[in-house]
């Protein structure tokens, strides 16, 4: 992973809303409506945070009618670990 990608991943993790989204998605898939209810932020701001997490490779969305179901990517733990300096990796 190049340094710019590492920075993108770490920046994605550094925001309280994005970290909370990851916490919510950690145990199960959730629709954007559920995330909206839990976070109490403007829809456009939620969309922005979801975009940042998607672009960092941490979440993915599946369209279901007018809703989108979000989940962690299968390799999210590896993406996060790879963003850390080698000596800090678990």
C-alpha positions as CSV (number, residue, x, y, z in Angstrom):
1,X,0.0,0.0,0.0
2,X,1.5,3.4,-1.0
3,X,1.8,6.2,1.5
4,X,-1.1,8.2,0.1
5,X,-3.5,5.2,0.5
6,X,-2.3,4.8,4.1
7,X,-3.0,8.4,4.8
8,X,-6.5,8.1,3.3
9,X,-7.3,5.1,5.5
10,X,-6.0,6.8,8.7
11,X,-7.8,10.0,7.9
12,X,-11.0,8.0,7.4
13,X,-10.5,6.5,10.9
14,X,-9.7,9.9,12.5
15,X,-13.3,11.3,12.3
16,X,-15.7,10.6,15.1
17,X,-18.7,10.0,12.8
18,X,-16.8,7.7,10.6
19,X,-15.4,5.7,13.5
20,X,-19.0,5.4,14.9
21,X,-20.2,4.2,11.5
22,X,-17.6,1.5,11.6
23,X,-18.7,0.5,15.1
24,X,-22.3,0.3,14.0
25,X,-21.4,-1.8,11.0
26,X,-19.0,-4.0,12.9
27,X,-21.6,-6.6,14.0
28,X,-23.9,-6.5,11.0
29,X,-25.1,-5.0,7.8
30,X,-27.2,-1.8,8.2
31,X,-29.2,0.3,5.8
32,X,-28.4,4.0,5.4
33,X,-31.8,4.8,7.1
34,X,-30.6,3.0,10.2
35,X,-27.3,4.9,10.1
36,X,-29.2,8.1,9.7
37,X,-31.3,7.4,12.8
38,X,-28.4,6.4,14.9
39,X,-26.1,9.3,14.0
40,X,-28.5,12.2,13.9
41,X,-26.6,14.1,11.2
42,X,-27.7,15.7,8.0
43,X,-28.3,13.2,5.1
44,X,-25.7,14.9,2.9
45,X,-23.1,14.8,5.7
46,X,-23.8,11.1,6.2
47,X,-23.4,10.5,2.5
48,X,-20.0,12.3,2.6
49,X,-18.8,10.1,5.5
50,X,-19.9,6.9,3.8
51,X,-18.1,8.0,0.6
52,X,-14.9,8.6,2.5
53,X,-15.1,5.1,4.1
54,X,-15.9,3.5,0.7
55,X,-13.0,5.2,-1.0
56,X,-10.7,4.1,1.8
57,X,-11.8,0.5,1.2
58,X,-13.4,0.0,4.6
59,X,-17.1,-0.3,3.7
60,X,-19.2,-1.4,0.8
61,X,-22.8,-0.7,-0.2
62,X,-25.5,-2.9,-1.8
63,X,-28.5,-1.1,-3.3
64,X,-31.9,-2.4,-2.2
65,X,-34.7,-0.4,-3.8
66,X,-34.2,3.1,-2.6
67,X,-32.1,2.0,0.3
68,X,-28.4,1.0,0.4
69,X,-27.2,-1.7,2.8
70,X,-23.7,-1.0,4.1
71,X,-21.3,-3.5,5.6
72,X,-17.6,-3.6,6.4
73,X,-15.5,-5.0,3.5
74,X,-14.2,-8.5,4.1
75,X,-10.7,-7.1,4.2
76,X,-11.3,-4.0,6.3
77,X,-9.1,-5.3,9.2
78,X,-6.3,-6.0,6.8
79,X,-6.7,-2.6,5.2
80,X,-6.5,-0.9,8.6
81,X,-3.5,-3.0,9.6
82,X,-1.7,-2.3,6.4
83,X,-2.1,1.5,6.9
84,X,-0.1,1.3,10.1
85,X,3.7,1.3,10.3
86,X,5.0,-2.2,10.2
87,X,6.1,-2.3,13.9
88,X,2.6,-1.3,15.0
89,X,0.7,-4.0,13.2
90,X,-1.0,-6.7,15.2
